[in-house]
Amino acid sequence: MKILVLMKRFGANKDMVLDNFGRQVRLFEELSKLGHKIDFFCPDYKKHERKNIKKNRINYYVRPYSLKLHFKFSEELKQLIKKNNYDIIVGSTDPLWGILGYRYSKKFNILHIYDMQDDYSSYESHKNPLVRHFDRIAVKNSELALTVSDSLNKNILKLRKKPTITIQNGFDAKDFSKTSKETARKKLKLPKGKIVIYAGEISKFKGVDVLVDAFAYVAKKIPGARLLLTGKIIDVDVKRKYVIYEQYPKRKDLMIALYAADAAVLPNIDNKFSRYCFPYKLVEYMAAGLPIVATKVGDAPLILSKYSKLLCDPNNKNDMAEKLIYTLKSRKKPDYRSVLKNLTWQNLAKKLDGAIKNKLKWNQ
């Protein structure tokens, strides 16, 4: 199959094309190894660059995008589809690209796959009533929908009767080179004592303010305990004695930081976004073998059902503090192997490949 993926160039504060990062890049890179020809068409509304990049047998067509450039951008997309005669268009990373992908799939009479890495109704672009209207049409009528979580899958089935499958965020075992805690801390110059790591956006929207407050109690009960935060600071004060803030822009340093930690935390509060999410960091925490304290939101309690003693109520700093203390004092190590075997990018790509083949059979 010849597949065109519409994906914004920048996401999660990363250049997903140049950094070879993110759900779409890693999933479709593995799909290409199964015999599919994959191209990406990437709107760039940050640097507004125009370039063609080839990495790992995949063509990335990066094009500048803004509202003023919309028609020119759309015309280039149309010409690319005409030239390469794709079998499938995948709309992803934003409802705008789901809508555009669906529109051109209808125009050229080809299969449209809507990849929903989040509940897009929580996105800024969804505040526009026209976007909401046309996104609803794309969600309802796309021939195949991919959802990042089982909770999102169940939610959109209110709209859809066509095939919908869950393809979670995955991981690549090659990214995780086992490092001893002592070596990892030495490399990153981290102190002795218990360390809990949180990696991601440091914002109230993600519940990090609750985490920082909860850790004040943890630090009193466990002398020397530290909360290691890494990511972009949005609106949370991290200047506390028990907090270590590091950016770790290089992915290899973030991986080392995971091995330096004693536990990880997922502090999501309950909102429209978190209710249907499957955080990228969750599977990475698991791949590093870390005990995970997580709030009971989204798919986290399903994935971590064997470790219910580590699950806490969202937006409850006291419950979170108690679960963190329990985790740091426990000597039990989690065993995620049965879950992780289904969450490699390779196996997720095989699942997608099977869904595509089944859909093509149904259409015949």
N, C-alpha and C positions, 0 to 999 in steps of 0.2 A: 504494500500500500504506500502511496505517496501522501504524506500528511503535512499540513501546514498548521503550526501552532502560533496563535496570537498571544503574546506575552509582553507586558511592560518591561522595559529594560531594568529599572531600579525597583527594588522591594526589600523590606526589612533592613533599610539603610545599607544595602549592598548593590553593587553592579552585578546582577545575576548572570549576565553574559560573560563578562571578563573574569569574574570570580568562580564561574562554573558552579553556581550555588542555586539552591531552591528546588522546590517540588517539581516544577515543569521541566527544568533542565535535566535533573537527575533521572526522572521517570522516563522521559522520552529519549534520553541518551541510551538507557537500557533497552527501550523498545526498538531503537534502531539496530541493536545487536541481534534482534529476532527477525531481521530481514526487511524492516520498513525503511523507507526513505523519508527522513525528517528535515523540514526547514522551519525556522522561526522567523516571524515578522514582528519586530520589537519597536513599539513607539517609545521615543525618548523625550520626555517632557521635563527633564532635569538639565542635561547638557546640550540637548538639541543637536546631537551629532548625526552625521550620515556616514555609515560605513558598513561594509560587508565583512563578516568574520567567519572563518571556518575552524571549528574545534571539534575533535572527536567525531569526525565524519558528518557533522551537522552544519548547515549553513544558517548563519544569523544575519538577517537583513535589518540593521538598525536604522531607523528613520526619525527625523525630528517631528515632534508633534506638539500642537497647541490648537486652540479653537480656530485661530486664523488659518492654520495649515491643514485643517481637517479634510477639506475636499481634495487637496493635493495628495495628502496621505492616503485617503481612500482610493484615489485613482491609481496610485502606485500599487496598492494592495490588489486592486482589480486586475491590473496588467500582469502582476506576478502570478495570480491564480490562472489567468488565461494562458500564460506562457508555459507553466509547469503542469497544468492539467491534473490538479490534486484530486485524490479520492475522498479525502477527509479534511475538514477544517476543525480545529480545536480552539474555542474561545476560552480564555483563562485570565486570571489575576485581577480582573475588574469587570463589573457588569457592562461597561462600555465595550469591551472586546468580546464579551459573550454576545452582546446585541449585534455588533458588526459582523462577527463570525457567522451568526445565524442568518443575518441578512444576505451575505454573499453565498452562503451554502444554498439558500433558496434560489438565488439568482442563477447560480451555475448548476443547480440540481445535483448537489453532492451531500454526503453525510456530514452532519454537524454534531460534534461532541462538546458539551458544555462542562468544563472542569471547574468545580466550585471548591476552591481552597478554603473558603470561609462562607459564612452567611452574608452574601453580598448586600442584603438589605440594610446591614449596619454600616456600609461604606458611605463616604461623603457624597459620592456621585449619585447615590440612590435617593438623595433628598430632592433631586429634580423630578417632578411628576412625569415628564416624558420618559426619563430613564426607567423609572419604576414601571411604567406601562409596558414599554418594549422589553424590559428584562423579564417581566412576568410571561410574556409571549414566548421568549427564548427558553425560559425554564420549562414551560409547559410542553413545548413542541420540539425541542431538540431531540434527535433520534436516540441519543445516548447521553446520560448525565453521570458525571463522576462527583461524588461528594467526599469530603475529607474525613467525615465522621459518620458513625451510625446515627447519631442524634440528628445531624443535618439531613441525612437520607430520609429518616422518618418524617421530618418536617416538610420537605419538598414533595413528598408523596401525596400531600394534600392537593397539589397542583397537577402532578404527573400520573399518567397511566403507562407511559413508555418506559423502557428499561432504565434502571437507575442502580448503580453499584457504588459501594464504598471503596475508595482507594485512599488509604491513610497516608500521612507523611511517613517517609521511610528513612533508611540510613544505609550507608555503605561501610561494611566491616573494615575495609582498607583504610578508612579515615581514623580508625581507633587503634592506635599502636600502644599496647599496654605499657604503662609507665608506673613505676612504684611511686607511692605517695611522697616518700622522702626525696626522690630524684625530681619529681614534679615541683615540689615546693622550693627546692634549691634553685631550679631553673628560673622560677618566677619570683624568687625572693619573698616567699610567703612565710609567715611566722609558724611556730609550733602551736599546738592546741587544736581544738575542734573547729572545723571550717564548714560552713554551709554555703553553697553557691546558688545564685540566681543569675541566669543569662537571658537577656532580652531587653525590651523597652522598659525603662525605669519610670513608670508613670502610675498615677492613681487609677487610671483606666484598667491597668493590669494588676492592681491590688498591691503594688510594691510599698505604698505608704503603710498599709496594714502589716506587711511583713517587717518593715523597719521598726515599727512600734512593738510588734510581737517579740522581736529579737532583743529588745531592751530587757525583758524578763528572762529570756534564755541566758543572756550574758551574766545576769545576777546569779542564776542557779548553777551555771557551768563557767567558772572563772577561766578566762582566756579564750572563750568561744568567740568566733568572728563570723560575720556575714560578708561574703565576697560577692559584690555586685559588678556585673559587666554588661555594658550596653549603653544606649543613648539615654541621657537624663532628660526627662520632659518636665515634670512638675513635682518631684519628690526631693526633699532635703536629705542628702546622704551623709552629711557631716556629723557623724556620731562616732564616739570612741570605739565602738565595737564593729564599725563598718569599714571594709576595705573596698575602695572603688578603683577598678582598672578597666581600660577600654578593650584591650586585646583585639586590635583590628585584624591581626593575622589569625586565620582559622586554626593553624597548628598550635598557637598559644592558647586558644580557647579549649582545644582538646586536652592540652596539658593541664589547664586549670581544672577541668573536670576530674582528672586523676589526682589532683592535689586535694580535692574536697573529701569530706567524710559523708556528706549528704547533699541533696539538691532539693529545691523547693519550687512549687508551681502555685503561686498565690492568687490566681484569678478570682475576681469578684463575680457575682452573678449579674450578667447583663446580656443584651441581645447578641453580642459578639461571642462571648465566652461560652454561652449556652450550647453552641453548635460547633465548637472548635476542636481541633486535634493539634495541640501546639507542637511545632517542629522540635522544640527543645525537649519535649517529653520523651520521644524515642531516643534522642541523643543522651539524655540522662541515663536511660535504661541501658543503652549500648555501652556506657562507661561503667555499668554495674553499681550505680549509686542508689542507696535507699532514697525514696522520694516522698516528701510530704507534699500533698496536693489537696486543693479544695475540691469539694464535691460538685464540680461543674463540668459540663460537656462530657466528653468520652473518657476523661481521666479516671473517674471511679470505676468504669467498666474495665479499662485496661489494667488497673491496679487493684482489681477486686480481691486478689489473694492477700493484699496488704492493707486491709480495711482499717487497721489500727493506726495507719499513717495518714488517713484521710480526715480532713477537718472541714468545718462549716465555713462557707465563704464569708468574708468581711467580719470574721470573728478572731480578733488578735489573741484572745486568751486561749481559745481552742488550738489555734495555730502554734502558739508558744508551747503548750503542753505536748503536742505531737512532735514538735522539733526536739524538745528535751528527751522525750521517750526514744526517739530515733537515735540521738547522739549517745545515749546511754546503753542502747541495745547492742548486743554483739552479733545479732542475726544478720546474715548477708542475703540479699534478695537473689532469686534465681529467675531471670526473665527469659530464659532460652525458649520456652514454649511459645511465648508471644513474639519474640524478636525474629524467629525463623520465618514468620509471615510478613514481617515488616522490612525486609531487605528490598532495595530498589529493584533488584533482579526479580524477586517473586511478585512484587506489585506490578511490574511490567508484564510478567506472564499472565497475571490475572486480567490486566487491561487488554492484552493481545487476544485472550480467549473471548472477552466480551465483544471486541471488534469483530472477530470472526463469526460469532453467533449472530450479531446484529446483521452482518452482511448476508448470512444464510436466511434470516427472517425476511430480509428485503427481496430475496429472489422469488 
